[in-house]
Amino acid sequence: MQKFKWAWVFILCHSLILIGCSSEQKKWQKQLDQQALISEGKIVRLQQHIVAGHIANTNLLSQYAEIIRQDHPELGELSSALAQDASPDGPIIRSLESRLGDAKNDINHVVTMGNEQVNKVYQELSAIEAAAQPDTYGMMLSDPINVLADMSQGKLARVAALSAEASARINDAEDFGPGSQLVGNPQYGNWQTNSSGNSFWHWYGQYAFFSSMFRSPIGYGNWGRNRDYSYYNDYGRSRYTSPSQHKNQQATERSTRQKFKKSGQRFSSPYANTKQTTSAVARKSSKFQSRPLARSGTAKSMASGTTSSYRNSSYQSSRSRFGGK
């Protein structure tokens, strides 16, 4: 009789645990589904603002690219490739849509894996939402705009950044040549390791012409110690980098640090210190801070300073309050 009693107690406790787990999983599922819808909506709204011309840097990028095409026909294909980022279906938008699709596909799986994995997907969805803010997107365009400005040989002005000479001087940076603001940004290329274990920057096909404009291939070690300011590397990386891209960046940094250590040298992360730029960008820009799902509070999107002329003041991040994050 006593054994029968304890058996029922065990069954009851086990059932309560299962009910509790099921309830927690349903809560996570709801929160992730809601955040996915919010992030998807922000991307759609961003595309609408691009089409409507509400983001000044999209217009500026297109104008700069056209000027380069006219003045330097040999750079026509390259400038056209950079100008694609100003369109509602350009590489930046496609990247956000791809990341959103991956995160949505992970939802049903991670809710069975516990809070840590759920948090990772929630943070990715939150980063996508932040990246789809018009102001933040406008600032991301400042990198290709400034690349085109540098390619114009002084005809076009940089935006939201110091001049090339002033920036290199203040940041004690090396001039790697036109396009160096895009190095490290996985939208334009990636780090590839040779047989000697050294990592070099490899441009994607549509940007391959940059290779002919550099004095020599850019090595990760030299770039990491001597890079100059770029919006992506100093402010936008946490928003515009997918989890898999972030892992690749960490792996490249780790292998480079180990290689330096073997030769008795020290290597610090390329992102250890934020490079200096204009006071306006430094004042308004802030790195995206992910929020743990377990904490309650309004999920507020981070937006950086920008040169975009976003005119719809009613557009603000207004996530609902969730039980988490």
TORLOTI-762915 format. One record per residue (C-alpha): x, y, z; residue number from 1. Coordinates in nm, 2 decimals. Layout:
@px->X	py->Y	pz->Z	n->NUM
...
//
This chain:
@px->0.00	py->0.00	pz->0.00	n->1
@px->0.28	py->0.23	pz->0.09	n->2
@px->0.46	py->0.16	pz->-0.24	n->3
@px->0.13	py->0.23	pz->-0.43	n->4
@px->0.10	py->0.56	pz->-0.25	n->5
@px->0.45	py->0.67	pz->-0.34	n->6
@px->0.40	py->0.57	pz->-0.70	n->7
@px->0.10	py->0.80	pz->-0.72	n->8
@px->0.30	py->1.08	pz->-0.57	n->9
@px->0.58	py->1.03	pz->-0.82	n->10
@px->0.33	py->1.03	pz->-1.11	n->11
@px->0.16	py->1.34	pz->-0.98	n->12
@px->0.49	py->1.53	pz->-0.94	n->13
@px->0.61	py->1.42	pz->-1.28	n->14
@px->0.28	py->1.53	pz->-1.44	n->15
@px->0.31	py->1.87	pz->-1.27	n->16
@px->0.66	py->1.91	pz->-1.40	n->17
@px->0.54	py->1.82	pz->-1.76	n->18
@px->0.26	py->2.07	pz->-1.73	n->19
@px->0.49	py->2.34	pz->-1.61	n->20
@px->0.74	py->2.27	pz->-1.89	n->21
@px->0.46	py->2.28	pz->-2.14	n->22
@px->0.33	py->2.61	pz->-2.01	n->23
@px->0.68	py->2.76	pz->-2.02	n->24
@px->0.73	py->2.64	pz->-2.38	n->25
@px->0.39	py->2.79	pz->-2.48	n->26
@px->0.50	py->3.12	pz->-2.33	n->27
@px->0.83	py->3.12	pz->-2.51	n->28
@px->0.66	py->3.02	pz->-2.84	n->29
@px->0.42	py->3.32	pz->-2.80	n->30
@px->0.69	py->3.57	pz->-2.73	n->31
@px->0.91	py->3.45	pz->-3.01	n->32
@px->0.62	py->3.45	pz->-3.26	n->33
@px->0.52	py->3.80	pz->-3.15	n->34
@px->0.88	py->3.93	pz->-3.19	n->35
@px->0.91	py->3.77	pz->-3.53	n->36
@px->0.60	py->3.95	pz->-3.64	n->37
@px->0.73	py->4.28	pz->-3.51	n->38
@px->1.07	py->4.23	pz->-3.68	n->39
@px->0.90	py->4.13	pz->-4.01	n->40
@px->0.68	py->4.44	pz->-3.99	n->41
@px->0.98	py->4.67	pz->-3.93	n->42
@px->1.15	py->4.53	pz->-4.24	n->43
@px->0.84	py->4.60	pz->-4.45	n->44
@px->0.80	py->4.95	pz->-4.31	n->45
@px->1.17	py->5.01	pz->-4.38	n->46
@px->1.12	py->4.91	pz->-4.75	n->47
@px->0.82	py->5.15	pz->-4.77	n->48
@px->1.03	py->5.44	pz->-4.64	n->49
@px->1.30	py->5.36	pz->-4.89	n->50
@px->1.06	py->5.36	pz->-5.18	n->51
@px->0.90	py->5.68	pz->-5.05	n->52
@px->1.24	py->5.86	pz->-5.03	n->53
@px->1.22	py->5.92	pz->-4.66	n->54
@px->1.58	py->5.82	pz->-4.60	n->55
@px->1.82	py->6.08	pz->-4.74	n->56
@px->2.12	py->5.85	pz->-4.75	n->57
@px->1.95	py->5.62	pz->-5.00	n->58
@px->1.92	py->5.91	pz->-5.24	n->59
@px->2.27	py->6.03	pz->-5.16	n->60
@px->2.42	py->5.68	pz->-5.23	n->61
@px->2.24	py->5.66	pz->-5.56	n->62
@px->2.36	py->6.01	pz->-5.66	n->63
@px->2.72	py->5.95	pz->-5.56	n->64
@px->2.72	py->5.62	pz->-5.76	n->65
@px->2.59	py->5.80	pz->-6.07	n->66
@px->2.86	py->6.07	pz->-6.04	n->67
@px->3.13	py->5.80	pz->-6.01	n->68
@px->2.99	py->5.62	pz->-6.32	n->69
@px->3.00	py->5.94	pz->-6.52	n->70
@px->3.34	py->6.06	pz->-6.40	n->71
@px->3.51	py->5.72	pz->-6.38	n->72
@px->3.35	py->5.47	pz->-6.63	n->73
@px->3.60	py->5.20	pz->-6.53	n->74
@px->3.44	py->5.21	pz->-6.18	n->75
@px->3.08	py->5.19	pz->-6.32	n->76
@px->3.01	py->4.83	pz->-6.23	n->77
@px->3.15	py->4.87	pz->-5.88	n->78
@px->2.96	py->5.18	pz->-5.81	n->79
@px->2.64	py->5.02	pz->-5.93	n->80
@px->2.70	py->4.73	pz->-5.70	n->81
@px->2.74	py->4.97	pz->-5.40	n->82
@px->2.43	py->5.16	pz->-5.51	n->83
@px->2.22	py->4.84	pz->-5.47	n->84
@px->2.22	py->4.90	pz->-5.10	n->85
@px->1.99	py->5.20	pz->-5.16	n->86
@px->1.71	py->4.99	pz->-5.30	n->87
@px->1.43	py->4.81	pz->-5.10	n->88
@px->1.55	py->4.47	pz->-5.22	n->89
@px->1.92	py->4.55	pz->-5.19	n->90
@px->2.18	py->4.33	pz->-5.02	n->91
@px->2.12	py->4.48	pz->-4.67	n->92
@px->1.75	py->4.41	pz->-4.69	n->93
@px->1.79	py->4.07	pz->-4.83	n->94
@px->2.03	py->3.98	pz->-4.55	n->95
@px->1.78	py->4.09	pz->-4.29	n->96
@px->1.50	py->3.89	pz->-4.46	n->97
@px->1.73	py->3.58	pz->-4.47	n->98
@px->1.82	py->3.62	pz->-4.10	n->99
@px->1.45	py->3.66	pz->-4.01	n->100
@px->1.36	py->3.34	pz->-4.20	n->101
@px->1.63	py->3.15	pz->-4.02	n->102
@px->1.52	py->3.28	pz->-3.68	n->103
@px->1.16	py->3.19	pz->-3.75	n->104
@px->1.26	py->2.84	pz->-3.86	n->105
@px->1.44	py->2.80	pz->-3.53	n->106
@px->1.15	py->2.90	pz->-3.31	n->107
@px->0.96	py->2.56	pz->-3.28	n->108
@px->1.29	py->2.39	pz->-3.22	n->109
@px->1.45	py->2.61	pz->-2.95	n->110
@px->1.14	py->2.63	pz->-2.73	n->111
@px->1.21	py->2.27	pz->-2.63	n->112
@px->1.57	py->2.34	pz->-2.56	n->113
@px->1.54	py->2.58	pz->-2.27	n->114
@px->1.58	py->2.94	pz->-2.18	n->115
@px->1.94	py->2.99	pz->-2.31	n->116
@px->1.86	py->2.88	pz->-2.66	n->117
@px->1.53	py->3.07	pz->-2.66	n->118
@px->1.72	py->3.39	pz->-2.56	n->119
@px->1.96	py->3.35	pz->-2.85	n->120
@px->1.67	py->3.35	pz->-3.10	n->121
@px->1.50	py->3.64	pz->-2.93	n->122
@px->1.82	py->3.84	pz->-2.93	n->123
@px->1.86	py->3.78	pz->-3.30	n->124
@px->1.50	py->3.88	pz->-3.37	n->125
@px->1.56	py->4.20	pz->-3.16	n->126
@px->1.88	py->4.28	pz->-3.35	n->127
@px->1.69	py->4.24	pz->-3.68	n->128
@px->1.43	py->4.48	pz->-3.56	n->129
@px->1.69	py->4.73	pz->-3.45	n->130
@px->1.87	py->4.70	pz->-3.79	n->131
@px->1.54	py->4.78	pz->-3.97	n->132
@px->1.51	py->5.11	pz->-3.80	n->133
@px->1.52	py->5.38	pz->-4.08	n->134
@px->1.78	py->5.59	pz->-3.89	n->135
@px->2.01	py->5.29	pz->-3.83	n->136
@px->1.97	py->5.17	pz->-4.19	n->137
@px->2.06	py->5.52	pz->-4.31	n->138
@px->2.38	py->5.52	pz->-4.10	n->139
@px->2.48	py->5.18	pz->-4.24	n->140
@px->2.47	py->5.34	pz->-4.59	n->141
@px->2.73	py->5.60	pz->-4.48	n->142
@px->3.00	py->5.34	pz->-4.53	n->143
@px->2.94	py->5.28	pz->-4.90	n->144
@px->2.87	py->5.65	pz->-4.95	n->145
@px->3.21	py->5.74	pz->-4.80	n->146
@px->3.38	py->5.47	pz->-5.01	n->147
@px->3.23	py->5.64	pz->-5.32	n->148
@px->3.34	py->5.98	pz->-5.18	n->149
@px->3.70	py->5.85	pz->-5.15	n->150
@px->3.68	py->5.71	pz->-5.50	n->151
@px->3.58	py->6.06	pz->-5.63	n->152
@px->3.93	py->6.20	pz->-5.56	n->153
@px->3.79	py->6.48	pz->-5.35	n->154
@px->3.49	py->6.58	pz->-5.56	n->155
@px->3.23	py->6.43	pz->-5.32	n->156
@px->3.22	py->6.48	pz->-4.94	n->157
@px->3.21	py->6.22	pz->-4.68	n->158
@px->2.90	py->6.20	pz->-4.45	n->159
@px->2.89	py->6.14	pz->-4.08	n->160
@px->3.27	py->6.09	pz->-4.07	n->161
@px->3.59	py->6.28	pz->-4.06	n->162
@px->3.80	py->6.33	pz->-4.37	n->163
@px->4.02	py->6.04	pz->-4.47	n->164
@px->4.33	py->6.23	pz->-4.36	n->165
@px->4.19	py->6.35	pz->-4.03	n->166
@px->4.04	py->6.01	pz->-3.94	n->167
@px->4.37	py->5.82	pz->-4.01	n->168
@px->4.56	py->6.07	pz->-3.80	n->169
@px->4.33	py->6.07	pz->-3.50	n->170
@px->4.29	py->5.69	pz->-3.51	n->171
@px->4.65	py->5.62	pz->-3.59	n->172
@px->4.52	py->5.41	pz->-3.88	n->173
@px->4.67	py->5.28	pz->-4.19	n->174
@px->4.54	py->5.38	pz->-4.53	n->175
@px->4.44	py->5.05	pz->-4.69	n->176
@px->4.30	py->5.22	pz->-5.00	n->177
@px->3.95	py->5.29	pz->-5.14	n->178
@px->3.69	py->5.06	pz->-5.00	n->179
@px->3.86	py->4.99	pz->-4.67	n->180
@px->3.55	py->5.10	pz->-4.47	n->181
@px->3.39	py->4.78	pz->-4.61	n->182
@px->3.66	py->4.54	pz->-4.50	n->183
@px->3.53	py->4.32	pz->-4.21	n->184
@px->3.17	py->4.37	pz->-4.32	n->185
@px->3.03	py->4.02	pz->-4.42	n->186
@px->2.79	py->4.18	pz->-4.67	n->187
@px->3.09	py->4.26	pz->-4.90	n->188
@px->3.33	py->3.98	pz->-4.84	n->189
@px->3.48	py->3.74	pz->-4.58	n->190
@px->3.80	py->3.64	pz->-4.42	n->191
@px->3.97	py->3.34	pz->-4.58	n->192
@px->4.27	py->3.16	pz->-4.43	n->193
@px->4.56	py->3.04	pz->-4.64	n->194
@px->4.78	py->2.73	pz->-4.59	n->195
@px->5.01	py->2.93	pz->-4.36	n->196
@px->4.72	py->3.01	pz->-4.12	n->197
@px->4.70	py->3.37	pz->-4.22	n->198
@px->4.36	py->3.53	pz->-4.28	n->199
@px->4.31	py->3.77	pz->-4.57	n->200
@px->4.01	py->3.97	pz->-4.69	n->201
@px->3.83	py->3.82	pz->-4.99	n->202
@px->3.58	py->4.04	pz->-5.18	n->203
@px->3.25	py->3.89	pz->-5.31	n->204
@px->3.23	py->3.89	pz->-5.69	n->205
@px->3.04	py->4.21	pz->-5.75	n->206
@px->3.30	py->4.40	pz->-5.53	n->207
@px->3.61	py->4.21	pz->-5.66	n->208
@px->3.73	py->4.52	pz->-5.85	n->209
@px->3.84	py->4.66	pz->-5.51	n->210
@px->4.12	py->4.40	pz->-5.51	n->211
@px->4.29	py->4.58	pz->-5.80	n->212
@px->4.27	py->4.91	pz->-5.61	n->213
@px->4.46	py->4.79	pz->-5.30	n->214
@px->4.83	py->4.78	pz->-5.29	n->215
@px->4.83	py->4.42	pz->-5.16	n->216
@px->4.58	py->4.18	pz->-5.00	n->217
@px->4.46	py->4.30	pz->-4.66	n->218
@px->4.57	py->4.06	pz->-4.38	n->219
@px->4.35	py->4.03	pz->-4.07	n->220
@px->4.64	py->4.09	pz->-3.83	n->221
@px->4.75	py->4.41	pz->-3.98	n->222
@px->4.39	py->4.53	pz->-4.04	n->223
@px->4.29	py->4.44	pz->-3.68	n->224
@px->4.57	py->4.65	pz->-3.53	n->225
@px->4.55	py->4.95	pz->-3.78	n->226
@px->4.20	py->4.98	pz->-3.91	n->227
@px->4.02	py->5.31	pz->-3.93	n->228
@px->3.67	py->5.41	pz->-3.85	n->229
@px->3.37	py->5.26	pz->-4.02	n->230
@px->3.01	py->5.26	pz->-3.91	n->231
@px->2.97	py->4.89	pz->-3.94	n->232
@px->3.28	py->4.79	pz->-3.74	n->233
@px->3.24	py->5.06	pz->-3.47	n->234
@px->2.86	py->5.08	pz->-3.43	n->235
@px->2.65	py->4.86	pz->-3.66	n->236
@px->2.82	py->4.52	pz->-3.62	n->237
@px->2.59	py->4.39	pz->-3.34	n->238
@px->2.28	py->4.47	pz->-3.55	n->239
@px->2.40	py->4.37	pz->-3.90	n->240
@px->2.58	py->4.05	pz->-3.83	n->241
@px->2.40	py->3.71	pz->-3.83	n->242
@px->2.49	py->3.45	pz->-3.56	n->243
@px->2.69	py->3.24	pz->-3.81	n->244
@px->2.88	py->3.54	pz->-3.93	n->245
@px->2.96	py->3.65	pz->-3.57	n->246
@px->3.09	py->3.30	pz->-3.50	n->247
@px->3.32	py->3.32	pz->-3.81	n->248
@px->3.45	py->3.66	pz->-3.69	n->249
@px->3.52	py->3.52	pz->-3.35	n->250
@px->3.70	py->3.22	pz->-3.50	n->251
@px->3.92	py->3.44	pz->-3.72	n->252
@px->4.01	py->3.66	pz->-3.43	n->253
@px->4.08	py->3.36	pz->-3.21	n->254
@px->4.31	py->3.19	pz->-3.46	n->255
@px->4.49	py->3.52	pz->-3.53	n->256
@px->4.55	py->3.58	pz->-3.16	n->257
@px->4.69	py->3.23	pz->-3.12	n->258
@px->4.92	py->3.28	pz->-3.41	n->259
@px->5.05	py->3.61	pz->-3.27	n->260
@px->5.10	py->3.45	pz->-2.93	n->261
@px->5.32	py->3.17	pz->-3.08	n->262
@px->5.55	py->3.44	pz->-3.22	n->263
@px->5.56	py->3.62	pz->-2.88	n->264
@px->5.33	py->3.91	pz->-2.98	n->265
@px->5.00	py->4.03	pz->-2.84	n->266
@px->4.69	py->4.08	pz->-3.05	n->267
@px->4.39	py->4.27	pz->-2.93	n->268
@px->4.04	py->4.25	pz->-3.08	n->269
@px->3.98	py->4.48	pz->-3.38	n->270
@px->3.67	py->4.59	pz->-3.19	n->271
@px->3.83	py->4.64	pz->-2.85	n->272
@px->3.83	py->5.02	pz->-2.90	n->273
@px->3.57	py->5.23	pz->-3.08	n->274
@px->3.74	py->5.44	pz->-3.34	n->275
@px->3.68	py->5.82	pz->-3.34	n->276
@px->3.46	py->5.99	pz->-3.59	n->277
@px->3.25	py->6.30	pz->-3.59	n->278
@px->3.12	py->6.41	pz->-3.25	n->279
@px->2.76	py->6.39	pz->-3.38	n->280
@px->2.79	py->6.02	pz->-3.47	n->281
@px->2.98	py->5.94	pz->-3.15	n->282
@px->2.72	py->6.12	pz->-2.94	n->283
@px->2.41	py->5.96	pz->-3.10	n->284
@px->2.53	py->5.62	pz->-3.19	n->285
@px->2.53	py->5.34	pz->-2.94	n->286
@px->2.60	py->4.97	pz->-2.97	n->287
@px->2.29	py->4.75	pz->-2.96	n->288
@px->2.23	py->4.59	pz->-2.62	n->289
@px->2.05	py->4.26	pz->-2.63	n->290
@px->1.80	py->4.20	pz->-2.36	n->291
@px->1.75	py->3.87	pz->-2.19	n->292
@px->1.41	py->3.71	pz->-2.24	n->293
@px->1.36	py->3.63	pz->-1.88	n->294
@px->1.34	py->4.00	pz->-1.78	n->295
@px->1.03	py->4.20	pz->-1.83	n->296
@px->1.01	py->4.55	pz->-1.98	n->297
@px->0.94	py->4.74	pz->-2.29	n->298
@px->1.14	py->4.61	pz->-2.58	n->299
@px->1.29	py->4.93	pz->-2.71	n->300
@px->1.48	py->4.94	pz->-3.04	n->301
@px->1.81	py->5.11	pz->-3.04	n->302
@px->1.86	py->5.37	pz->-3.31	n->303
@px->2.19	py->5.54	pz->-3.41	n->304
@px->2.25	py->5.90	pz->-3.51	n->305
@px->2.21	py->5.94	pz->-3.88	n->306
@px->2.21	py->6.18	pz->-4.17	n->307
@px->1.88	py->6.04	pz->-4.30	n->308
@px->1.59	py->6.28	pz->-4.32	n->309
@px->1.32	py->6.04	pz->-4.19	n->310
@px->1.01	py->6.25	pz->-4.18	n->311
@px->0.74	py->6.03	pz->-4.03	n->312
@px->0.75	py->6.12	pz->-3.67	n->313
@px->0.48	py->5.86	pz->-3.59	n->314
@px->0.72	py->5.58	pz->-3.67	n->315
@px->0.88	py->5.48	pz->-3.34	n->316
@px->0.97	py->5.14	pz->-3.20	n->317
@px->0.67	py->5.04	pz->-2.99	n->318
@px->0.70	py->4.67	pz->-2.90	n->319
@px->0.44	py->4.54	pz->-2.67	n->320
@px->0.54	py->4.44	pz->-2.32	n->321
@px->0.62	py->4.07	pz->-2.30	n->322
@px->0.67	py->3.84	pz->-2.01	n->323
@px->1.03	py->3.83	pz->-2.12	n->324
@px->1.30	py->4.05	pz->-2.23	n->325
//
